[in-house]
Amino acid sequence: MKSIRFGVALVMGFGLAGCATQQPDFLATKPIAKAPSVAPVDLPTTVVAAVPEVQAAIPAPTYQAYSQPVYQAPRYVAAAPVVRAAPVVVPQYVPIETAPVPEEQQNFENIGDLDAPAIAEVAAPVSVFEPEYQAVAAIPEVVAPAPPPVAVAPRSRSMAPIYDDPKDGKKRSPRENRIHKNKGYQRNAALRAGGLKPKVRNAYTPAFGLELEDAALARLNPSIRYDARYVKIGYPWGDVPETTGVCTDVIIRSYRTLGIDLQSLVHDDMRRAFKAYPSRRIYGLKKADPNIDHRRVVNLEAFFERTGASVPVGTSPDDFKPGDVLTWRLSGNEPHIGIVVSDRDPRTGYPLVVHNLGAGVRKDDLITLSKPEGQFRFAPDRETQLASLQLKR
């Protein structure tokens, strides 16, 4: 019985081995002979029951453990929204060609020794960032800068000779030359000389300065002939012919427009303190002369000092006010006088002066011509002015 079981197991083992080594038809290179057919054998029940033992001997297949990956939710990071549009085109800057300006048509600003073309400030270009347009640099408006202020050097002191003294002649004698050298301005000399105090009190105000300015501007007349001859005139309120005059006559006539007679005021004060005036030192006189004393610059300077009208000489344009009386030494040492007005020289910024320097009564920038020697602001008190008007009647 055991031999029969062994034989059956052996036959079944070869069968299984043949199934395991059998190749598909498309891989076979040689035909495989078919195994001889075996007639079915009726096996006992016990033999069939033994087959599971053979099958149990076949080892069970082993399986490797499979680990399922853990799903992780994606992390979302906030980002700028995607614009679904045409790609951004980088703007290209194309310089704009302009036609050159001919040299003779260029604008130049005359600024003295620094003549040069006016240079305009060019603003930074402004571009338009739009893909469908080409960016072009903006063209700024060209504005020429204002020329800087130019310092003006004082003009030459050398001028045609003038004669403030009616007794001066065109050809001076040796004595007249000595007198001319003594006409230099000595500040506060009239105060140091002493003597009786003047009766006139200074009551100057800025409002009076404006009135004196208007009176001086009313004297402008280029046809006034400069005549320095000695002329006997009336007293008080005496005057030379209206068509003639010297620099002091501009001052005298401007004050007379406001009802003030410098002829009588100066003459009365010279009689009180003759030594305080330079008439003796310069001209060798021994008493006051109402025909000529008030028409000499040196005497007007002494009178203004004695009445307290002298102020420090200005050094800038704002130091000179309308109605100020200024004195100079021109043509070497010749005295000159004029009245400041509000009009200014556009180049220097200094106020103009109404005066008579031989070309009629006009207004010029004399302050930059030569530095003034004296500066005065004089207006008599009300009582003195009323007394002067009473003498006129």
Residue pairs with C-beta under 8 A, 6 or more apart in sequence:
4 47
5 47
5 50
8 43
8 47
9 54
11 38
12 51
12 54
18 35
22 32
86 131
87 131
88 131
89 131
91 127
91 128
91 129
91 134
91 135
92 134
92 135
93 125
93 127
93 135
93 136
93 137
94 134
94 136
95 137
96 136
96 137
96 139
106 117
107 117
107 118
107 144
108 115
108 116
108 117
108 118
109 115
109 116
109 118
109 144
109 147
111 147
111 148
111 150
112 150
114 150
118 144
118 145
118 147
119 145
120 142
120 143
120 144
120 145
121 143
121 145
122 140
123 138
123 140
125 137
125 138
126 137
126 138
127 135
127 136
127 137
127 138
128 135
128 136
129 135
149 349
150 347
152 347
152 348
152 368
154 368
154 369
154 370
154 371
155 368
155 369
157 330
157 331
157 332
157 369
157 370
158 331
159 330
159 331
159 357
160 331
160 358
161 170
161 331
161 334
162 226
162 247
162 330
162 331
162 334
162 336
162 357
162 358
163 169
163 170
163 228
163 246
163 334
164 228
164 246
164 247
164 248
164 296
164 297
164 334
164 335
164 336
164 337
165 228
165 283
165 292
165 296
166 228
166 229
166 230
166 231
166 246
166 292
166 295
167 230
167 283
167 292
168 176
168 180
168 228
169 176
172 180
179 282
179 283
180 332
180 333
180 334
181 333
182 278
182 281
182 282
183 282
183 298
183 329
183 333
183 334
183 335
184 329
184 333
185 298
185 301
185 327
185 329
185 335
185 373
185 374
186 278
187 305
187 310
187 373
187 374
188 305
188 310
189 278
189 302
189 305
190 276
190 277
190 301
190 302
190 303
190 305
190 306
191 276
191 305
191 306
193 273
193 275
193 276
194 273
194 275
194 276
195 272
195 273
195 274
195 275
195 276
196 272
196 273
197 306
198 269
198 272
198 273
198 303
198 306
198 307
199 268
199 269
199 272
199 384
200 265
200 269
200 307
200 380
200 381
200 384
201 307
201 308
201 380
201 381
201 384
202 307
202 308
202 309
202 377
202 378
202 379
202 380
202 381
203 379
203 380
203 381
203 382
204 309
204 377
204 378
204 379
205 379
206 321
206 323
208 258
208 323
208 379
209 321
209 322
209 323
209 324
209 377
210 322
210 323
211 258
211 323
212 254
212 255
212 258
212 322
212 323
212 339
212 379
213 322
213 323
213 339
213 340
213 341
213 342
215 254
215 255
215 257
215 258
216 250
216 254
216 339
216 341
216 354
217 341
217 354
217 363
218 254
218 257
219 250
219 253
219 254
219 354
219 361
220 354
220 361
220 362
220 363
221 360
221 361
222 359
222 360
222 361
222 362
223 243
223 360
224 243
224 244
224 245
224 356
224 360
224 361
225 243
225 244
225 245
225 360
226 244
226 245
226 246
226 356
226 357
226 358
226 359
226 360
227 240
227 244
227 245
227 246
228 246
230 291
230 292
231 240
231 291
232 291
233 239
233 240
233 290
233 291
235 263
235 264
235 267
235 290
235 291
236 261
236 263
236 264
236 290
236 388
236 391
236 392
237 256
237 261
237 263
237 264
237 391
237 392
238 263
238 290
238 291
239 249
239 252
239 253
239 256
240 249
245 253
245 356
245 361
246 295
246 356
247 297
247 336
247 337
247 338
247 355
247 356
247 357
248 294
248 295
248 296
248 297
248 300
248 337
249 295
249 356
250 337
250 338
250 339
250 354
250 355
250 356
250 361
251 262
251 300
251 325
251 337
251 338
251 339
252 262
252 263
252 294
252 295
254 339
254 354
255 261
255 262
256 262
259 385
259 388
259 389
259 392
260 379
260 380
260 385
260 388
261 388
261 391
261 392
262 294
262 300
262 303
263 290
263 294
264 290
264 388
264 391
265 294
265 303
265 380
265 384
265 388
266 293
266 294
266 299
266 300
266 303
267 288
267 290
267 293
267 294
269 303
269 306
270 277
270 279
270 288
270 293
270 299
271 288
273 306
274 280
274 287
274 288
276 302
276 306
277 293
277 298
277 299
277 302
277 303
278 298
278 299
278 302
279 285
279 288
279 293
279 296
279 298
279 299
280 286
282 298
293 299
294 300
296 335
297 327
297 335
297 336
297 337
298 335
300 325
300 327
300 337
301 327
301 335
301 374
301 376
304 310
304 325
304 374
304 376
304 378
305 376
307 378
307 380
309 325
309 376
309 377
309 378
310 374
310 375
310 376
311 324
311 375
311 376
311 377
312 375
313 371
313 372
313 373
313 374
313 375
314 320
314 372
314 375
317 344
317 348
317 349
317 350
317 351
320 326
320 340
320 350
320 351
320 367
320 375
321 340
321 377
322 340
322 341
322 342
322 351
323 339
323 340
323 377
324 339
324 340
324 375
324 376
324 377
325 337
325 338
325 339
325 340
325 375
325 376
325 377
325 378
326 337
326 338
326 339
326 340
326 353
326 366
326 367
326 372
326 374
326 375
326 376
327 335
327 336
327 337
327 372
327 373
327 374
327 375
327 376
328 335
328 336
328 337
328 366
328 369
328 370
328 371
328 372
328 373
329 335
329 336
329 370
329 373
330 336
330 357
330 369
330 370
336 355
336 357
336 366
337 355
338 353
338 354
338 355
338 366
339 353
339 354
339 355
340 351
340 352
340 353
341 351
341 352
341 353
341 354
341 363
342 351
343 351
343 352
343 363
344 350
344 351
344 352
345 351
345 352
345 365
345 368
348 365
348 367
348 368
350 365
350 367
350 368
351 367
352 363
352 364
352 365
352 366
353 363
353 364
353 365
353 366
353 367
354 361
354 362
354 363
355 361
355 362
355 363
355 364
355 366
356 362
357 364
380 388
